[in-house]
Amino acid sequence: MTSSSAASSVSSALAPYGWDEAWADEFAPYEPEGLLPGRVIRVDRGQCDVVTAEGVVRADTAFVTPHDPMRVVCTGDWAVVEPAGNPRYVRTYLPRRTAFVRSTSSERSEGQILAANIDHAIVAVSLAVELDLGRIERFLALAWESGAQPVVVLTKADLVPDPVTLSHLVQDVETTAPGVPVLTVSATLGEGLDVLAAVVGGGTSVLLGQSGAGKSTLANALLGDDVMEVQAARDVDGKGRHTTTTRNLLALPGGGVLMDTPGLRGVGLWDAEAGVGQVFAEIEALAERCRFHDCAHESEPGCAVLDAIDAGELPERRLESYRKLLRENQRIVAKTDARLRAEIRKDWKRKGAEGRAAMEAKRGRMR
């Protein structure tokens, strides 16, 4: 087979999974070694399934920094695979365009990569239970930080038959998610699926959300087949068991690639300051109008953020959520950045001294 025909074979086999000329250029240095390109569609226990021009192959990932959670082979990666061998190994993966990362629950506060080379991060939120706007903001911060375009999908819309109530719920989420499309979908009735299919048809999308949010049901509706197992959510809280236990990458019949993920109980931030800023873009825009450039938006004179709250233009809940996520992100970063830890301690001491001085001044006036 000539090199041009081999390239054509690779392109036709991998195009449904997102292969393009840019990926081919990235892979070009490995071609002389006879290595194969392929997309990782599933990872488990140090091995992965990779779709290649030869079909789906099983490969060992031991060569690719197995002890660094940020550098392990991940679902969505474009892998460089050995042409043969028992076991067959992944040599490396091509540079990631985007990466969805959260902090682990370990004391070391490491980052854990959940998905790679994602174009759309679809945050599935069930309308069967009360909206948790803070959790939506958390997911969106991670999504923006990843480099993907977030989309919020409100599932089980058939459980909110009153159009006025549904409209208010959508408005609440739109206020929480500036610059993010908010779609309502009922997989049961087939409503809204055409709009969602148009979104996911343009690249690789990952489904994110808690157990019971309806991610696997959505995946099956988009795939046109019952590929993903579905379990009923509990009536008491709308939560379900982890139907999906691994991250699976699936080519959609109408174009595009979809990754379903296990329900995420914890979504800790990982160096996501830019993502938090994107979620709370209106607060950061207001902050630029504050009298002091380091305004903490607490009691400072000339604070445009507090003025907006007083005027009813900004919900106080938004400011509290913004503060919470920034503090959390700062703690995570500080654990891996000695200089930042020192700056934070210095800032704490300064604020403590200012607080004590203010208290002494107040006591002096009361005498």
Contacts in CASP RR format, 6 or more apart in sequence:
PFRMAT RR
TARGET T0000
AUTHOR 0000-0000-0000
METHOD contacts of the structure
MODEL  1
MTSSSAASSVSSALAPYGWDEAWADEFAPYEPEGLLPGRVIRVDRGQCDV
VTAEGVVRADTAFVTPHDPMRVVCTGDWAVVEPAGNPRYVRTYLPRRTAF
VRSTSSERSEGQILAANIDHAIVAVSLAVELDLGRIERFLALAWESGAQP
VVVLTKADLVPDPVTLSHLVQDVETTAPGVPVLTVSATLGEGLDVLAAVV
GGGTSVLLGQSGAGKSTLANALLGDDVMEVQAARDVDGKGRHTTTTRNLL
ALPGGGVLMDTPGLRGVGLWDAEAGVGQVFAEIEALAERCRFHDCAHESE
PGCAVLDAIDAGELPERRLESYRKLLRENQRIVAKTDARLRAEIRKDWKR
KGAEGRAAMEAKRGRMR
1 9 0 8 1.000
3 31 0 8 1.000
6 53 0 8 1.000
7 24 0 8 1.000
9 53 0 8 1.000
10 19 0 8 1.000
10 24 0 8 1.000
10 37 0 8 1.000
10 53 0 8 1.000
11 19 0 8 1.000
11 24 0 8 1.000
13 51 0 8 1.000
13 52 0 8 1.000
13 53 0 8 1.000
13 55 0 8 1.000
14 37 0 8 1.000
14 38 0 8 1.000
14 39 0 8 1.000
14 51 0 8 1.000
14 52 0 8 1.000
14 53 0 8 1.000
16 251 0 8 1.000
16 255 0 8 1.000
16 256 0 8 1.000
16 257 0 8 1.000
17 38 0 8 1.000
17 39 0 8 1.000
17 41 0 8 1.000
17 51 0 8 1.000
17 249 0 8 1.000
17 251 0 8 1.000
17 257 0 8 1.000
18 39 0 8 1.000
18 203 0 8 1.000
18 204 0 8 1.000
18 256 0 8 1.000
18 257 0 8 1.000
19 37 0 8 1.000
19 38 0 8 1.000
19 39 0 8 1.000
19 78 0 8 1.000
23 37 0 8 1.000
23 78 0 8 1.000
23 94 0 8 1.000
24 37 0 8 1.000
26 78 0 8 1.000
26 94 0 8 1.000
26 95 0 8 1.000
27 37 0 8 1.000
27 78 0 8 1.000
27 80 0 8 1.000
27 94 0 8 1.000
30 37 0 8 1.000
30 80 0 8 1.000
30 91 0 8 1.000
34 83 0 8 1.000
35 80 0 8 1.000
35 81 0 8 1.000
35 82 0 8 1.000
35 83 0 8 1.000
35 91 0 8 1.000
36 52 0 8 1.000
36 53 0 8 1.000
36 54 0 8 1.000
36 57 0 8 1.000
36 80 0 8 1.000
36 81 0 8 1.000
36 82 0 8 1.000
36 83 0 8 1.000
37 52 0 8 1.000
37 78 0 8 1.000
37 79 0 8 1.000
37 80 0 8 1.000
37 81 0 8 1.000
37 94 0 8 1.000
38 50 0 8 1.000
38 51 0 8 1.000
38 52 0 8 1.000
38 78 0 8 1.000
38 79 0 8 1.000
38 81 0 8 1.000
39 50 0 8 1.000
39 51 0 8 1.000
39 76 0 8 1.000
39 77 0 8 1.000
39 78 0 8 1.000
39 79 0 8 1.000
39 249 0 8 1.000
40 48 0 8 1.000
40 49 0 8 1.000
40 50 0 8 1.000
40 73 0 8 1.000
40 74 0 8 1.000
40 75 0 8 1.000
40 76 0 8 1.000
40 77 0 8 1.000
40 78 0 8 1.000
40 79 0 8 1.000
40 90 0 8 1.000
40 93 0 8 1.000
40 249 0 8 1.000
41 48 0 8 1.000
41 49 0 8 1.000
41 50 0 8 1.000
41 51 0 8 1.000
41 56 0 8 1.000
41 75 0 8 1.000
41 76 0 8 1.000
41 248 0 8 1.000
41 249 0 8 1.000
41 250 0 8 1.000
42 48 0 8 1.000
42 49 0 8 1.000
42 75 0 8 1.000
42 246 0 8 1.000
42 247 0 8 1.000
42 248 0 8 1.000
42 249 0 8 1.000
43 49 0 8 1.000
43 61 0 8 1.000
43 72 0 8 1.000
43 73 0 8 1.000
43 74 0 8 1.000
43 75 0 8 1.000
43 246 0 8 1.000
43 247 0 8 1.000
44 246 0 8 1.000
46 60 0 8 1.000
46 61 0 8 1.000
46 62 0 8 1.000
46 66 0 8 1.000
47 58 0 8 1.000
47 59 0 8 1.000
47 60 0 8 1.000
47 61 0 8 1.000
47 87 0 8 1.000
48 58 0 8 1.000
48 59 0 8 1.000
48 61 0 8 1.000
48 73 0 8 1.000
48 75 0 8 1.000
48 79 0 8 1.000
48 90 0 8 1.000
49 56 0 8 1.000
49 57 0 8 1.000
49 58 0 8 1.000
49 59 0 8 1.000
50 56 0 8 1.000
50 57 0 8 1.000
50 58 0 8 1.000
50 59 0 8 1.000
50 79 0 8 1.000
50 81 0 8 1.000
50 90 0 8 1.000
52 81 0 8 1.000
57 81 0 8 1.000
57 88 0 8 1.000
58 87 0 8 1.000
58 88 0 8 1.000
59 79 0 8 1.000
59 81 0 8 1.000
59 82 0 8 1.000
59 87 0 8 1.000
59 88 0 8 1.000
59 89 0 8 1.000
59 90 0 8 1.000
60 87 0 8 1.000
60 88 0 8 1.000
60 89 0 8 1.000
60 90 0 8 1.000
61 72 0 8 1.000
61 73 0 8 1.000
61 89 0 8 1.000
61 90 0 8 1.000
62 89 0 8 1.000
63 89 0 8 1.000
63 90 0 8 1.000
63 91 0 8 1.000
63 92 0 8 1.000
64 71 0 8 1.000
64 72 0 8 1.000
64 73 0 8 1.000
64 90 0 8 1.000
64 91 0 8 1.000
64 92 0 8 1.000
64 93 0 8 1.000
65 71 0 8 1.000
65 72 0 8 1.000
66 72 0 8 1.000
69 104 0 8 1.000
69 110 0 8 1.000
69 111 0 8 1.000
69 112 0 8 1.000
69 113 0 8 1.000
70 101 0 8 1.000
70 110 0 8 1.000
70 111 0 8 1.000
70 112 0 8 1.000
70 113 0 8 1.000
72 113 0 8 1.000
73 79 0 8 1.000
73 90 0 8 1.000
73 93 0 8 1.000
74 99 0 8 1.000
74 113 0 8 1.000
74 114 0 8 1.000
74 115 0 8 1.000
74 116 0 8 1.000
74 247 0 8 1.000
75 115 0 8 1.000
75 116 0 8 1.000
75 246 0 8 1.000
75 247 0 8 1.000
75 248 0 8 1.000
75 249 0 8 1.000
75 259 0 8 1.000
76 115 0 8 1.000
76 116 0 8 1.000
76 117 0 8 1.000
76 118 0 8 1.000
76 204 0 8 1.000
76 249 0 8 1.000
76 259 0 8 1.000
77 93 0 8 1.000
77 94 0 8 1.000
77 96 0 8 1.000
77 116 0 8 1.000
77 117 0 8 1.000
78 93 0 8 1.000
78 94 0 8 1.000
78 117 0 8 1.000
79 90 0 8 1.000
79 92 0 8 1.000
79 93 0 8 1.000
79 94 0 8 1.000
80 90 0 8 1.000
80 91 0 8 1.000
80 92 0 8 1.000
80 93 0 8 1.000
80 94 0 8 1.000
81 88 0 8 1.000
81 89 0 8 1.000
81 90 0 8 1.000
81 91 0 8 1.000
82 88 0 8 1.000
82 89 0 8 1.000
82 90 0 8 1.000
82 91 0 8 1.000
93 116 0 8 1.000
96 116 0 8 1.000
96 117 0 8 1.000
97 117 0 8 1.000
98 116 0 8 1.000
98 117 0 8 1.000
98 118 0 8 1.000
98 119 0 8 1.000
98 146 0 8 1.000
98 147 0 8 1.000
98 148 0 8 1.000
99 113 0 8 1.000
99 115 0 8 1.000
99 116 0 8 1.000
99 117 0 8 1.000
99 118 0 8 1.000
99 146 0 8 1.000
100 113 0 8 1.000
100 114 0 8 1.000
100 115 0 8 1.000
100 116 0 8 1.000
100 118 0 8 1.000
100 121 0 8 1.000
100 142 0 8 1.000
100 143 0 8 1.000
100 146 0 8 1.000
100 148 0 8 1.000
100 206 0 8 1.000
100 208 0 8 1.000
101 111 0 8 1.000
101 112 0 8 1.000
101 113 0 8 1.000
101 114 0 8 1.000
101 142 0 8 1.000
101 145 0 8 1.000
101 146 0 8 1.000
101 270 0 8 1.000
101 271 0 8 1.000
102 111 0 8 1.000
102 112 0 8 1.000
102 114 0 8 1.000
102 142 0 8 1.000
102 264 0 8 1.000
102 266 0 8 1.000
102 267 0 8 1.000
102 268 0 8 1.000
102 269 0 8 1.000
102 270 0 8 1.000
103 109 0 8 1.000
103 110 0 8 1.000
103 111 0 8 1.000
103 112 0 8 1.000
103 268 0 8 1.000
103 269 0 8 1.000
103 270 0 8 1.000
103 332 0 8 1.000
104 110 0 8 1.000
104 111 0 8 1.000
104 112 0 8 1.000
105 266 0 8 1.000
108 335 0 8 1.000
109 332 0 8 1.000
109 335 0 8 1.000
109 336 0 8 1.000
111 270 0 8 1.000
112 270 0 8 1.000
114 206 0 8 1.000
114 247 0 8 1.000
114 261 0 8 1.000
115 146 0 8 1.000
115 206 0 8 1.000
115 247 0 8 1.000
115 259 0 8 1.000
115 261 0 8 1.000
117 204 0 8 1.000
118 146 0 8 1.000
118 147 0 8 1.000
118 148 0 8 1.000
118 204 0 8 1.000
118 205 0 8 1.000
118 206 0 8 1.000
118 259 0 8 1.000
119 148 0 8 1.000
119 149 0 8 1.000
119 202 0 8 1.000
119 203 0 8 1.000
119 204 0 8 1.000
119 205 0 8 1.000
120 148 0 8 1.000
120 149 0 8 1.000
120 150 0 8 1.000
120 151 0 8 1.000
120 199 0 8 1.000
120 200 0 8 1.000
120 202 0 8 1.000
120 203 0 8 1.000
120 204 0 8 1.000
120 205 0 8 1.000
120 206 0 8 1.000
121 139 0 8 1.000
121 142 0 8 1.000
121 143 0 8 1.000
121 146 0 8 1.000
121 148 0 8 1.000
121 149 0 8 1.000
121 150 0 8 1.000
121 151 0 8 1.000
121 205 0 8 1.000
121 206 0 8 1.000
121 208 0 8 1.000
122 150 0 8 1.000
122 151 0 8 1.000
122 152 0 8 1.000
122 153 0 8 1.000
122 196 0 8 1.000
122 199 0 8 1.000
122 200 0 8 1.000
122 205 0 8 1.000
122 206 0 8 1.000
122 207 0 8 1.000
122 208 0 8 1.000
123 136 0 8 1.000
123 139 0 8 1.000
123 140 0 8 1.000
123 143 0 8 1.000
123 150 0 8 1.000
123 151 0 8 1.000
123 152 0 8 1.000
123 153 0 8 1.000
123 208 0 8 1.000
123 209 0 8 1.000
124 153 0 8 1.000
124 155 0 8 1.000
124 207 0 8 1.000
124 208 0 8 1.000
124 209 0 8 1.000
124 213 0 8 1.000
124 214 0 8 1.000
124 215 0 8 1.000
124 218 0 8 1.000
125 131 0 8 1.000
125 136 0 8 1.000
125 152 0 8 1.000
125 153 0 8 1.000
125 154 0 8 1.000
125 155 0 8 1.000
125 173 0 8 1.000
125 209 0 8 1.000
125 213 0 8 1.000
126 154 0 8 1.000
126 155 0 8 1.000
126 156 0 8 1.000
126 210 0 8 1.000
126 212 0 8 1.000
126 213 0 8 1.000
126 214 0 8 1.000
126 233 0 8 1.000
126 238 0 8 1.000
127 154 0 8 1.000
127 155 0 8 1.000
127 156 0 8 1.000
127 157 0 8 1.000
127 159 0 8 1.000
127 160 0 8 1.000
127 166 0 8 1.000
127 169 0 8 1.000
127 184 0 8 1.000
128 156 0 8 1.000
128 159 0 8 1.000
128 233 0 8 1.000
128 238 0 8 1.000
129 237 0 8 1.000
129 238 0 8 1.000
129 239 0 8 1.000
131 169 0 8 1.000
131 172 0 8 1.000
131 173 0 8 1.000
133 172 0 8 1.000
133 173 0 8 1.000
133 176 0 8 1.000
133 317 0 8 1.000
133 321 0 8 1.000
134 176 0 8 1.000
134 321 0 8 1.000
135 210 0 8 1.000
135 267 0 8 1.000
136 152 0 8 1.000
136 173 0 8 1.000
136 176 0 8 1.000
136 177 0 8 1.000
137 176 0 8 1.000
137 177 0 8 1.000
137 279 0 8 1.000
137 280 0 8 1.000
137 321 0 8 1.000
137 325 0 8 1.000
138 267 0 8 1.000
138 268 0 8 1.000
138 269 0 8 1.000
138 325 0 8 1.000
139 150 0 8 1.000
139 208 0 8 1.000
139 209 0 8 1.000
139 267 0 8 1.000
140 150 0 8 1.000
140 152 0 8 1.000
140 176 0 8 1.000
140 177 0 8 1.000
140 180 0 8 1.000
140 275 0 8 1.000
140 278 0 8 1.000
140 279 0 8 1.000
141 269 0 8 1.000
141 272 0 8 1.000
141 275 0 8 1.000
141 276 0 8 1.000
141 277 0 8 1.000
141 278 0 8 1.000
141 279 0 8 1.000
141 325 0 8 1.000
142 267 0 8 1.000
142 268 0 8 1.000
142 269 0 8 1.000
142 270 0 8 1.000
142 272 0 8 1.000
142 275 0 8 1.000
143 150 0 8 1.000
143 208 0 8 1.000
144 150 0 8 1.000
144 272 0 8 1.000
144 274 0 8 1.000
144 275 0 8 1.000
144 277 0 8 1.000
144 278 0 8 1.000
144 279 0 8 1.000
145 270 0 8 1.000
145 271 0 8 1.000
145 272 0 8 1.000
145 274 0 8 1.000
145 275 0 8 1.000
145 276 0 8 1.000
145 278 0 8 1.000
148 206 0 8 1.000
150 177 0 8 1.000
150 180 0 8 1.000
151 180 0 8 1.000
151 181 0 8 1.000
151 182 0 8 1.000
151 183 0 8 1.000
151 199 0 8 1.000
151 205 0 8 1.000
152 173 0 8 1.000
152 177 0 8 1.000
152 180 0 8 1.000
152 181 0 8 1.000
152 182 0 8 1.000
152 183 0 8 1.000
153 183 0 8 1.000
153 184 0 8 1.000
153 185 0 8 1.000
153 196 0 8 1.000
153 218 0 8 1.000
154 169 0 8 1.000
154 170 0 8 1.000
154 173 0 8 1.000
154 182 0 8 1.000
154 183 0 8 1.000
154 184 0 8 1.000
154 185 0 8 1.000
155 185 0 8 1.000
155 186 0 8 1.000
155 187 0 8 1.000
155 213 0 8 1.000
155 214 0 8 1.000
155 217 0 8 1.000
155 218 0 8 1.000
156 186 0 8 1.000
156 187 0 8 1.000
156 188 0 8 1.000
156 214 0 8 1.000
157 166 0 8 1.000
157 184 0 8 1.000
157 185 0 8 1.000
157 186 0 8 1.000
157 191 0 8 1.000
158 186 0 8 1.000
158 188 0 8 1.000
158 189 0 8 1.000
158 191 0 8 1.000
160 166 0 8 1.000
160 169 0 8 1.000
166 184 0 8 1.000
170 182 0 8 1.000
170 184 0 8 1.000
173 182 0 8 1.000
174 180 0 8 1.000
174 182 0 8 1.000
175 315 0 8 1.000
175 318 0 8 1.000
176 318 0 8 1.000
177 279 0 8 1.000
178 279 0 8 1.000
178 281 0 8 1.000
178 282 0 8 1.000
179 281 0 8 1.000
181 199 0 8 1.000
183 192 0 8 1.000
183 195 0 8 1.000
183 196 0 8 1.000
183 199 0 8 1.000
184 191 0 8 1.000
184 192 0 8 1.000
185 191 0 8 1.000
185 192 0 8 1.000
185 193 0 8 1.000
185 196 0 8 1.000
185 218 0 8 1.000
186 192 0 8 1.000
187 193 0 8 1.000
187 214 0 8 1.000
187 217 0 8 1.000
187 218 0 8 1.000
187 220 0 8 1.000
187 221 0 8 1.000
190 221 0 8 1.000
193 221 0 8 1.000
193 222 0 8 1.000
196 218 0 8 1.000
196 222 0 8 1.000
197 222 0 8 1.000
197 252 0 8 1.000
197 254 0 8 1.000
199 205 0 8 1.000
200 222 0 8 1.000
200 252 0 8 1.000
200 256 0 8 1.000
200 258 0 8 1.000
201 252 0 8 1.000
201 254 0 8 1.000
201 255 0 8 1.000
201 256 0 8 1.000
202 255 0 8 1.000
202 256 0 8 1.000
203 256 0 8 1.000
203 257 0 8 1.000
204 249 0 8 1.000
204 256 0 8 1.000
204 257 0 8 1.000
204 258 0 8 1.000
204 259 0 8 1.000
205 256 0 8 1.000
205 257 0 8 1.000
205 258 0 8 1.000
205 259 0 8 1.000
206 258 0 8 1.000
206 259 0 8 1.000
206 261 0 8 1.000
207 215 0 8 1.000
207 218 0 8 1.000
207 219 0 8 1.000
207 258 0 8 1.000
207 259 0 8 1.000
207 260 0 8 1.000
207 261 0 8 1.000
208 215 0 8 1.000
208 261 0 8 1.000
208 264 0 8 1.000
209 215 0 8 1.000
209 261 0 8 1.000
209 263 0 8 1.000
209 264 0 8 1.000
210 239 0 8 1.000
210 263 0 8 1.000
210 264 0 8 1.000
210 265 0 8 1.000
211 233 0 8 1.000
211 239 0 8 1.000
211 240 0 8 1.000
211 241 0 8 1.000
211 242 0 8 1.000
211 243 0 8 1.000
211 262 0 8 1.000
211 263 0 8 1.000
211 265 0 8 1.000
212 233 0 8 1.000
212 238 0 8 1.000
212 239 0 8 1.000
212 240 0 8 1.000
212 263 0 8 1.000
213 263 0 8 1.000
214 230 0 8 1.000
214 233 0 8 1.000
215 244 0 8 1.000
215 260 0 8 1.000
215 261 0 8 1.000
215 263 0 8 1.000
216 228 0 8 1.000
216 229 0 8 1.000
216 230 0 8 1.000
216 243 0 8 1.000
216 244 0 8 1.000
216 260 0 8 1.000
217 228 0 8 1.000
217 230 0 8 1.000
219 227 0 8 1.000
219 228 0 8 1.000
219 250 0 8 1.000
219 258 0 8 1.000
219 260 0 8 1.000
220 226 0 8 1.000
220 227 0 8 1.000
220 228 0 8 1.000
220 230 0 8 1.000
222 252 0 8 1.000
222 258 0 8 1.000
223 250 0 8 1.000
223 252 0 8 1.000
223 253 0 8 1.000
223 258 0 8 1.000
224 253 0 8 1.000
227 250 0 8 1.000
228 243 0 8 1.000
228 244 0 8 1.000
228 248 0 8 1.000
228 260 0 8 1.000
229 243 0 8 1.000
229 244 0 8 1.000
230 243 0 8 1.000
231 240 0 8 1.000
231 241 0 8 1.000
231 243 0 8 1.000
232 240 0 8 1.000
233 239 0 8 1.000
233 240 0 8 1.000
234 240 0 8 1.000
242 262 0 8 1.000
242 263 0 8 1.000
244 260 0 8 1.000
244 261 0 8 1.000
244 262 0 8 1.000
244 263 0 8 1.000
245 262 0 8 1.000
246 262 0 8 1.000
247 259 0 8 1.000
247 260 0 8 1.000
247 261 0 8 1.000
247 262 0 8 1.000
248 259 0 8 1.000
248 260 0 8 1.000
249 257 0 8 1.000
249 258 0 8 1.000
249 259 0 8 1.000
250 257 0 8 1.000
250 258 0 8 1.000
250 259 0 8 1.000
250 260 0 8 1.000
251 257 0 8 1.000
252 258 0 8 1.000
268 328 0 8 1.000
268 332 0 8 1.000
269 276 0 8 1.000
269 325 0 8 1.000
269 328 0 8 1.000
269 329 0 8 1.000
269 332 0 8 1.000
270 332 0 8 1.000
271 329 0 8 1.000
271 332 0 8 1.000
271 333 0 8 1.000
272 325 0 8 1.000
272 329 0 8 1.000
273 326 0 8 1.000
273 329 0 8 1.000
273 333 0 8 1.000
276 322 0 8 1.000
276 325 0 8 1.000
276 326 0 8 1.000
276 329 0 8 1.000
277 283 0 8 1.000
277 284 0 8 1.000
277 322 0 8 1.000
279 325 0 8 1.000
280 318 0 8 1.000
280 321 0 8 1.000
280 322 0 8 1.000
282 314 0 8 1.000
282 318 0 8 1.000
283 297 0 8 1.000
283 305 0 8 1.000
283 314 0 8 1.000
283 318 0 8 1.000
283 319 0 8 1.000
283 322 0 8 1.000
286 304 0 8 1.000
286 305 0 8 1.000
286 308 0 8 1.000
286 314 0 8 1.000
287 295 0 8 1.000
287 297 0 8 1.000
287 304 0 8 1.000
287 305 0 8 1.000
288 304 0 8 1.000
289 304 0 8 1.000
290 297 0 8 1.000
290 300 0 8 1.000
290 302 0 8 1.000
290 303 0 8 1.000
290 304 0 8 1.000
290 305 0 8 1.000
291 300 0 8 1.000
291 301 0 8 1.000
291 302 0 8 1.000
291 303 0 8 1.000
292 300 0 8 1.000
292 302 0 8 1.000
295 302 0 8 1.000
295 303 0 8 1.000
295 305 0 8 1.000
297 303 0 8 1.000
297 305 0 8 1.000
297 306 0 8 1.000
297 319 0 8 1.000
297 323 0 8 1.000
298 306 0 8 1.000
299 306 0 8 1.000
300 306 0 8 1.000
305 314 0 8 1.000
305 319 0 8 1.000
308 314 0 8 1.000
309 315 0 8 1.000
309 316 0 8 1.000
309 319 0 8 1.000
330 340 0 8 1.000
330 344 0 8 1.000
333 340 0 8 1.000
334 340 0 8 1.000
334 341 0 8 1.000
334 344 0 8 1.000
335 341 0 8 1.000
END
